[in-house]
Amino acid sequence: MTGEAAATDWKAEEGRWLLPGYPQFPFTLARGEGAWVFDTEGRRYLDLYAGHAVALLGHCPPAVVAALRRQAGELLFYSTLACIPVRARAAKALVELCGEVGSRVFFCNSGAEANENAMRVARRTTGRRTIVATEGSFHGRTAGALAATGIPHYREGVAGLGTDVVFVPFGDLAAAEAALGPDAAGFLLEPVQSLAGALPPPPGYLEGLSALCRKAGAMLIFDEVQTGLGRVGAPSAAQAYGVRPDLQTFAKGLGSGVPCAATLAGPRAAAAVRTGDLGSTFGGGPLACAAIEATLGEIVRTRVWENAARLERRIRETFRMPGVLAVQGKGLLLGLVLDRPAKPVQKALIGRSILTGTAEDPRVLRLLPPLIIGDAEVELLRAALSEILGGKPA
Ligand SMILES: Cc1ncc(COP(=O)(O)O)c(C=O)c1O
């Protein structure tokens, strides 16, 4: 070794101290700003995966960072045992953006937990047990959320999952009707199936489900962990498709990266919840609520969902190129259906400093960018993709 100390190999350090989680990108991150992240070598990447669909407003949105700094100096934590003004303000903001008159919020910590609580409320409200869920769905890794996840390999080898879940094909109203029997507490689905490949609902499907649930006395539950808060070109998928679910769940971008989530109960479900039914030590903590209030404030101030809708149109118009068979999804939850496996294309894009995602469908390259990107960022992707796909197959 010369005079300088050797740089720490942080990937090796992670491997030494952490259990493996997701397969990782080939770099080590130092910081993020807007739609860009910067690695420890100083190289920057256009993050069209938004830190796992979380950075809705980009990385480190200044209004959220300022709110966090303020809140951290005032009160870092107290549970819902104590009333805290910022919690009421955060809940009001979520109801006003995504709910209806009489809606109420339960704050928790992750998408899986929000779905667990939505199913809990549906079961308590109806006094029934069965949840109908869709094949191809992903709802999280806790036991209840996983039991309702319709991608079998996630459930494999995990004993003790609930058996009171029935799966039906996504988009099939006849199958839904048959499954919504007298013991059906709720129908849980992602209005646009993300991990499956950004699959939108067939026309009339969500409206049909809403009618079927009403007839069966079951609750319609939208998992809006990915579709919510502007991503699909409206404040929620419920609004984008003009359907009123009984329960909605939000997470991912709700706190711009501060871990938090919410179960939003419509009037009927809300009326059934009693003190003590729901609880969480950290859910609704002041730091999370400060992040939520600031995030929702920015979403409303900038009407960022309109940018998502506009860029969807632009991508659909400009991504007609050899190698791209179709663009599917809604808003900025999009899947580019390729004529070849998506993983090598994703890797080639990383080589050109652009981050994207893949999906269960191996030919789908998934885009979940921050909603604040503009035409220039879309053009960077288009140009890189056209080079990669136009060359010899990746
Ligand atoms: C649609 C959907 N629901 C639920 C979850 C689970 O969220 P979390 O990882 O925060 O538990 C995810 C995570 O990717 C998701 O995409």
The ligand as a MOL file (V3000), in Angstrom:
LIG
                    3D

  0  0  0     0  0            999 V3000
M  V30 BEGIN CTAB
M  V30 COUNTS 16 16 0 0 0
M  V30 BEGIN ATOM
M  V30 1 C -48.2770 -3.4130 -5.1470 0
M  V30 2 C -47.4470 -3.6680 -3.9200 0
M  V30 3 N -48.0660 -3.9370 -2.7600 0
M  V30 4 C -47.3830 -4.1640 -1.6280 0
M  V30 5 C -46.0060 -4.1080 -1.6180 0
M  V30 6 C -45.2550 -4.3530 -0.3470 0
M  V30 7 O -44.7270 -3.1690 0.1270 0
M  V30 8 P -43.5600 -3.2040 1.2370 0
M  V30 9 O -42.3460 -3.7530 0.5680 0
M  V30 10 O -43.4330 -1.7590 1.6410 0
M  V30 11 O -44.0590 -4.0530 2.3490 0
M  V30 12 C -45.3100 -3.8290 -2.7930 0
M  V30 13 C -43.8370 -3.7930 -2.8000 0
M  V30 14 O -43.1820 -3.7320 -3.7940 0
M  V30 15 C -46.0530 -3.6030 -3.9800 0
M  V30 16 O -45.4390 -3.3400 -5.1260 0
M  V30 END ATOM
M  V30 BEGIN BOND
M  V30 1 1 1 2
M  V30 2 1 2 3
M  V30 3 2 2 15
M  V30 4 2 3 4
M  V30 5 1 4 5
M  V30 6 1 5 6
M  V30 7 2 5 12
M  V30 8 1 6 7
M  V30 9 1 7 8
M  V30 10 2 8 9
M  V30 11 1 8 10
M  V30 12 1 8 11
M  V30 13 1 12 13
M  V30 14 1 12 15
M  V30 15 2 13 14
M  V30 16 1 15 16
M  V30 END BOND
M  V30 END CTAB
M  END
